[in-house]
Amino acid sequence: GASPIEMSSGKTQRRRLNRGGDRQANSALYIIVIARLRWDVRTRAYIDRRVSEGKTRREAIRCLKRYVARELYELIVQTTSHTSQRSTA
């Protein structure tokens, strides 16, 4: 649900949110990002940097959701591999 789809017209190049996928997962990612924006200084700096690069706030949040999704995926893979190693031992 957080993957972008190319939506360009003329000289304007942008991406929009993929309307397919797991909408509940996308909603959870959004809530995580908004909570991080409120409390995490690194996240605020990231958004400020993206906005200063010319992205809109919505585009910056979308980038941050993909970043969070990658972090969560790594945690899930580590947990799954750790659990499967314990069950085979």
C-alpha positions as a printed NumPy array, in Angstrom:
array([[  0.   ,   0.   ,   0.   ],
       [  2.951,   2.405,   0.367],
       [  4.475,   1.706,  -3.021],
       [  4.41 ,   4.646,  -5.427],
       [  2.9  ,   4.685,  -8.913],
       [  4.299,   7.008, -11.569],
       [  1.804,   9.78 , -12.347],
       [  3.498,  12.291, -14.583],
       [  2.055,  14.854, -16.931],
       [  4.181,  16.972, -19.238],
       [  7.131,  18.39 , -17.34 ],
       [  5.633,  17.544, -13.951],
       [  6.946,  14.279, -12.576],
       [  5.296,  12.884,  -9.479],
       [  4.122,   9.681,  -7.913],
       [  0.892,   8.823,  -6.186],
       [  0.042,   6.177,  -3.656],
       [ -0.782,   2.735,  -4.971],
       [ -4.464,   2.276,  -4.213],
       [ -4.07 ,  -1.497,  -4.267],
       [ -2.435,  -3.44 ,  -1.504],
       [ -3.139,  -3.678,   2.192],
       [ -4.935,  -0.497,   3.261],
       [ -4.725,  -1.393,   6.956],
       [ -0.951,  -1.768,   6.7  ],
       [ -0.748,   1.575,   4.924],
       [ -2.831,   3.16 ,   7.665],
       [ -0.557,   1.675,  10.334],
       [  2.521,   3.047,   8.537],
       [  0.897,   6.486,   8.411],
       [  0.141,   6.417,  12.135],
       [  3.754,   5.402,  12.871],
       [  5.075,   8.248,  10.733],
       [  2.794,  10.846,  12.313],
       [  3.803,   9.674,  15.81 ],
       [  7.466,   9.855,  14.809],
       [  6.952,  13.368,  13.452],
       [  5.572,  14.42 ,  16.806],
       [  8.3  ,  12.905,  18.981],
       [ 11.421,  11.999,  16.967],
       [ 13.894,  14.776,  16.146],
       [ 15.554,  12.716,  13.368],
       [ 12.209,  12.251,  11.631],
       [ 11.459,  15.97 ,  11.755],
       [ 14.904,  16.694,  10.315],
       [ 14.273,  14.167,   7.535],
       [ 10.949,  15.795,   6.598],
       [ 12.489,  19.279,   6.715],
       [ 15.337,  18.123,   4.474],
       [ 12.949,  16.546,   1.949],
       [ 10.771,  19.677,   1.878],
       [ 13.835,  21.866,   1.347],
       [ 14.759,  19.583,  -1.596],
       [ 11.474,  20.61 ,  -3.227],
       [  9.125,  17.814,  -2.203],
       [  5.737,  18.558,  -0.72 ],
       [  4.997,  17.495,   2.84 ],
       [  2.757,  14.678,   1.545],
       [  5.532,  13.4  ,  -0.736],
       [  8.008,  13.558,   2.147],
       [  5.638,  11.572,   4.367],
       [  5.221,   9.001,   1.591],
       [  9.026,   8.64 ,   1.383],
       [  9.166,   8.235,   5.149],
       [  6.464,   5.528,   5.065],
       [  8.576,   3.51 ,   2.635],
       [ 11.586,   3.968,   4.914],
       [  9.577,   2.754,   7.929],
       [  8.238,  -0.195,   5.899],
       [ 11.805,  -1.277,   5.107],
       [ 12.734,  -1.041,   8.81 ],
       [  9.718,  -3.112,   9.829],
       [ 10.381,  -5.703,   7.125],
       [ 13.92 ,  -6.217,   8.44 ],
       [ 12.574,  -6.693,  11.983],
       [  9.977,  -9.198,  10.784],
       [ 12.549, -11.182,   8.795],
       [ 14.953, -11.267,  11.746],
       [ 12.221, -12.353,  14.143],
       [ 10.945, -15.02 ,  11.748],
       [ 14.393, -16.457,  11.086],
       [ 15.213, -16.409,  14.791],
       [ 11.937, -18.188,  15.638],
       [ 12.391, -20.819,  12.921],
       [ 15.943, -21.546,  14.12 ],
       [ 14.679, -22.187,  17.651],
       [ 11.92 , -24.51 ,  16.471],
       [ 14.324, -26.662,  14.399],
       [ 16.921, -26.936,  17.149]])
